Amino acid sequence: MPESQPPPARILVVDDDPEIGALLAQYLGQQGLQTVVAGDGDGMRAALAAGTFDAVVLDLMLPGEDGLALCQQLREQTALPVIMLTARGRPADRILGLEVGADDYMAKPFDPRELLLRLRAVLRRQAPVQAAPAATAEVARLRFSGWILDPRTHLLQADDGRRHLLGETDFSALQLFLRHPDEVLERDFLV
């Protein structure tokens, strides 16, 4: 029996500019992604309550609650990848967006093709944990204290679903400690 195709990724776009919402819905739809557009925080919460999504594209400057507050809410409640898409492109704004939990940050004006590539990148980082066959995934993963570290993706996942994508240094250090449990490791060995 042939393997069925996975359903298309579902993207939630939260932007108060109807033209940008329509442009993204059309373009991402042509690229095989299902897209739902919300104009503010209430619309975002309603969309999340009504269905599941694989990623969120979030404007920073929204009526009512701003994108930073919404990103923090998303981080507290979900492991959804968030790409901020905003007219605020100064380095301080990008840093703040990433600090509150965005996975990526793009300044307007933007090229929809670049946004598509960034979306595919965050979706790829999510996919191995969700779609890996159990037998091969279990061999590669390292388990400890209610957490699972996937060496292939650098994704650290808690039993309760929280996820953290580790940078190279953090990943290397954690993997080293996990592969040498109950051992005192000398500084020279760690370096």
The 8 nearest C-alpha neighbors of each residue, nearest first, counted from 0:
[[1, 2, 3, 4, 5, 132, 6, 130],
 [2, 0, 3, 4, 5, 6, 132, 130],
 [1, 3, 0, 4, 5, 6, 130, 132],
 [4, 2, 1, 5, 0, 6, 7, 130],
 [3, 5, 6, 2, 7, 1, 8, 130],
 [4, 6, 3, 7, 8, 2, 130, 126],
 [7, 5, 4, 8, 9, 3, 32, 33],
 [8, 6, 32, 31, 33, 9, 5, 4],
 [7, 9, 32, 53, 33, 10, 6, 52],
 [10, 8, 33, 52, 53, 34, 32, 7],
 [9, 11, 34, 54, 55, 52, 53, 33],
 [10, 12, 55, 35, 34, 36, 56, 13],
 [11, 13, 56, 36, 55, 57, 35, 37],
 [14, 12, 37, 57, 38, 36, 58, 56],
 [13, 15, 38, 58, 16, 12, 20, 37],
 [14, 16, 38, 61, 17, 39, 13, 62],
 [15, 17, 19, 18, 14, 20, 38, 21],
 [18, 16, 20, 19, 21, 15, 14, 38],
 [17, 19, 21, 20, 16, 22, 23, 15],
 [18, 20, 22, 21, 16, 17, 23, 14],
 [19, 21, 17, 23, 18, 22, 36, 24],
 [20, 22, 24, 18, 19, 23, 17, 25],
 [23, 21, 19, 25, 20, 24, 26, 18],
 [24, 22, 26, 20, 25, 21, 27, 19],
 [23, 25, 21, 34, 27, 22, 26, 28],
 [24, 26, 28, 22, 23, 27, 21, 29],
 [25, 27, 23, 29, 28, 24, 22, 30],
 [28, 26, 30, 32, 29, 24, 23, 25],
 [27, 29, 32, 25, 31, 30, 26, 33],
 [28, 30, 26, 27, 31, 25, 32, 24],
 [31, 29, 27, 28, 32, 26, 115, 25],
 [30, 32, 28, 29, 7, 27, 33, 8],
 [33, 31, 28, 8, 27, 7, 30, 9],
 [34, 32, 9, 28, 10, 8, 7, 31],
 [33, 35, 10, 24, 9, 11, 32, 28],
 [34, 36, 11, 12, 10, 37, 33, 24],
 [35, 37, 12, 20, 13, 11, 34, 38],
 [36, 38, 13, 42, 43, 39, 12, 14],
 [39, 37, 15, 14, 13, 42, 36, 16],
 [38, 40, 42, 41, 37, 61, 15, 43],
 [41, 39, 43, 42, 44, 64, 69, 38],
 [40, 42, 44, 43, 39, 45, 38, 37],
 [41, 43, 37, 45, 39, 40, 44, 38],
 [42, 44, 40, 46, 41, 45, 37, 47],
 [43, 45, 47, 41, 46, 42, 48, 40],
 [44, 46, 42, 48, 43, 47, 41, 49],
 [45, 47, 49, 43, 48, 44, 42, 50],
 [48, 46, 44, 49, 50, 45, 43, 51],
 [47, 49, 45, 46, 50, 44, 51, 43],
 [50, 48, 46, 47, 45, 51, 44, 52],
 [51, 49, 47, 48, 46, 52, 45, 9],
 [50, 52, 47, 53, 49, 9, 48, 46],
 [51, 53, 9, 54, 10, 11, 50, 47],
 [52, 54, 9, 8, 10, 79, 51, 122],
 [55, 53, 80, 10, 79, 52, 81, 11],
 [54, 56, 11, 81, 10, 12, 57, 80],
 [57, 55, 12, 82, 83, 81, 13, 11],
 [56, 58, 83, 13, 84, 55, 82, 12],
 [59, 57, 84, 14, 85, 66, 83, 60],
 [58, 60, 66, 85, 65, 61, 67, 57],
 [61, 59, 65, 58, 66, 62, 85, 86],
 [60, 62, 65, 15, 39, 59, 63, 64],
 [61, 63, 64, 39, 65, 60, 15, 40],
 [64, 62, 61, 65, 39, 40, 60, 41],
 [65, 63, 62, 40, 61, 68, 66, 69],
 [64, 66, 61, 60, 67, 68, 59, 63],
 [65, 67, 59, 69, 68, 58, 70, 60],
 [66, 68, 70, 69, 65, 59, 71, 96],
 [69, 67, 71, 70, 66, 65, 72, 64],
 [70, 68, 66, 72, 71, 67, 73, 65],
 [69, 71, 73, 67, 72, 68, 66, 74],
 [70, 72, 74, 68, 69, 73, 99, 75],
 [73, 71, 69, 75, 70, 74, 76, 68],
 [72, 74, 70, 76, 71, 75, 77, 69],
 [75, 73, 71, 72, 76, 77, 70, 100],
 [76, 74, 72, 73, 77, 71, 78, 70],
 [75, 77, 73, 74, 72, 78, 71, 161],
 [78, 76, 73, 79, 74, 75, 161, 160],
 [77, 79, 162, 161, 74, 80, 76, 160],
 [80, 78, 54, 77, 53, 81, 55, 73],
 [79, 81, 54, 102, 55, 121, 78, 82],
 [82, 80, 55, 101, 102, 56, 54, 79],
 [81, 83, 103, 56, 104, 102, 101, 57],
 [84, 82, 104, 57, 58, 56, 105, 103],
 [85, 83, 105, 58, 106, 57, 104, 82],
 [84, 86, 106, 58, 87, 107, 59, 83],
 [85, 87, 107, 106, 88, 108, 84, 59],
 [88, 86, 85, 89, 92, 106, 107, 59],
 [87, 89, 106, 86, 92, 93, 90, 85],
 [88, 90, 92, 91, 87, 93, 106, 94],
 [89, 91, 93, 92, 94, 88, 95, 87],
 [92, 90, 94, 89, 93, 95, 88, 96],
 [93, 91, 95, 89, 90, 94, 96, 88],
 [94, 92, 90, 96, 95, 91, 97, 104],
 [95, 93, 91, 97, 92, 96, 98, 90],
 [94, 96, 98, 92, 97, 93, 91, 99],
 [97, 95, 93, 94, 98, 99, 101, 92],
 [96, 98, 101, 94, 100, 95, 99, 93],
 [99, 97, 95, 100, 96, 94, 101, 93],
 [100, 98, 96, 97, 71, 101, 95, 67],
 [99, 101, 97, 98, 74, 102, 70, 71],
 [100, 102, 97, 81, 103, 96, 82, 99],
 [103, 101, 81, 82, 80, 100, 97, 104],
 [102, 104, 82, 101, 83, 81, 97, 105],
 [103, 105, 83, 82, 84, 93, 106, 101],
 [106, 104, 84, 83, 85, 107, 103, 109],
 [105, 107, 88, 85, 86, 84, 108, 87],
 [108, 106, 86, 109, 85, 84, 105, 88],
 [107, 109, 106, 86, 110, 85, 105, 84],
 [108, 110, 107, 111, 106, 105, 113, 114],
 [109, 111, 113, 112, 114, 108, 107, 115],
 [112, 110, 114, 113, 115, 109, 23, 26],
 [113, 111, 115, 110, 114, 116, 109, 117],
 [112, 114, 116, 115, 110, 111, 117, 109],
 [115, 113, 111, 117, 112, 116, 118, 110],
 [114, 116, 112, 118, 113, 117, 111, 119],
 [117, 115, 119, 113, 118, 114, 120, 112],
 [116, 118, 120, 114, 119, 115, 113, 121],
 [119, 117, 115, 121, 120, 116, 114, 122],
 [118, 120, 122, 116, 117, 121, 123, 115],
 [119, 121, 117, 123, 118, 122, 116, 124],
 [122, 120, 124, 118, 123, 119, 80, 117],
 [121, 123, 119, 125, 124, 120, 126, 118],
 [124, 122, 126, 120, 125, 121, 119, 127],
 [123, 125, 121, 122, 126, 120, 152, 127],
 [124, 126, 122, 123, 127, 128, 121, 129],
 [125, 127, 123, 129, 128, 130, 124, 122],
 [128, 126, 131, 130, 129, 125, 124, 123],
 [127, 129, 126, 130, 131, 125, 149, 136],
 [128, 130, 126, 127, 131, 125, 132, 133],
 [129, 131, 127, 126, 128, 132, 133, 125],
 [132, 130, 127, 136, 128, 129, 133, 135],
 [131, 133, 134, 135, 136, 130, 137, 129],
 [132, 134, 136, 135, 137, 131, 138, 130],
 [135, 133, 137, 136, 132, 138, 131, 139],
 [134, 136, 138, 137, 133, 132, 139, 131],
 [135, 137, 133, 139, 138, 134, 131, 132],
 [138, 136, 140, 135, 139, 134, 133, 141],
 [139, 137, 135, 136, 140, 134, 141, 133],
 [138, 140, 136, 137, 149, 150, 135, 141],
 [141, 139, 149, 137, 148, 138, 136, 147],
 [140, 142, 148, 147, 149, 139, 143, 177],
 [143, 141, 147, 146, 148, 140, 144, 145],
 [142, 144, 146, 145, 147, 141, 177, 148],
 [145, 143, 146, 142, 147, 157, 158, 141],
 [144, 146, 158, 143, 157, 147, 142, 159],
 [145, 147, 157, 143, 156, 144, 142, 158],
 [148, 146, 142, 156, 141, 155, 140, 157],
 [149, 147, 155, 141, 140, 154, 150, 142],
 [148, 150, 140, 154, 151, 153, 152, 147],
 [151, 149, 153, 152, 148, 140, 139, 154],
 [152, 150, 149, 153, 139, 154, 127, 140],
 [151, 153, 154, 150, 149, 124, 127, 164],
 [154, 152, 150, 165, 149, 164, 151, 170],
 [155, 153, 164, 152, 149, 163, 148, 165],
 [154, 156, 148, 163, 162, 147, 164, 153],
 [155, 157, 162, 147, 146, 161, 160, 154],
 [158, 156, 146, 161, 159, 160, 145, 147],
 [157, 159, 145, 160, 146, 156, 161, 147],
 [158, 160, 157, 161, 156, 145, 146, 162],
 [161, 159, 157, 158, 156, 162, 78, 77],
 [162, 160, 157, 156, 159, 78, 163, 77],
 [163, 161, 156, 155, 78, 160, 157, 164],
 [162, 164, 155, 154, 165, 156, 161, 78],
 [163, 165, 154, 153, 155, 162, 166, 152],
 [166, 164, 170, 153, 169, 163, 154, 167],
 [165, 167, 169, 168, 170, 164, 153, 171],
 [166, 168, 170, 169, 171, 165, 153, 172],
 [169, 167, 171, 170, 166, 172, 165, 173],
 [170, 168, 172, 166, 171, 167, 165, 173],
 [169, 171, 167, 173, 168, 165, 172, 166],
 [172, 170, 168, 174, 169, 173, 167, 175],
 [171, 173, 175, 169, 174, 170, 168, 176],
 [174, 172, 176, 170, 175, 171, 169, 177],
 [175, 173, 177, 171, 176, 172, 170, 178],
 [174, 176, 172, 178, 173, 177, 171, 179],
 [177, 175, 179, 173, 174, 178, 180, 172],
 [178, 176, 174, 179, 175, 180, 173, 141],
 [177, 179, 175, 176, 180, 174, 141, 173],
 [180, 178, 176, 177, 182, 175, 181, 184],
 [181, 179, 182, 177, 178, 176, 183, 175],
 [182, 180, 179, 183, 176, 177, 184, 178],
 [183, 181, 180, 179, 184, 176, 185, 178],
 [182, 184, 185, 181, 179, 180, 176, 186],
 [185, 183, 182, 188, 186, 189, 179, 176],
 [184, 186, 188, 187, 189, 183, 190, 182],
 [185, 187, 189, 188, 190, 184, 183, 172],
 [188, 186, 190, 189, 185, 184, 183, 175],
 [187, 189, 185, 186, 190, 184, 175, 183],
 [190, 188, 186, 187, 185, 184, 172, 175],
 [189, 187, 188, 186, 185, 172, 184, 171]]
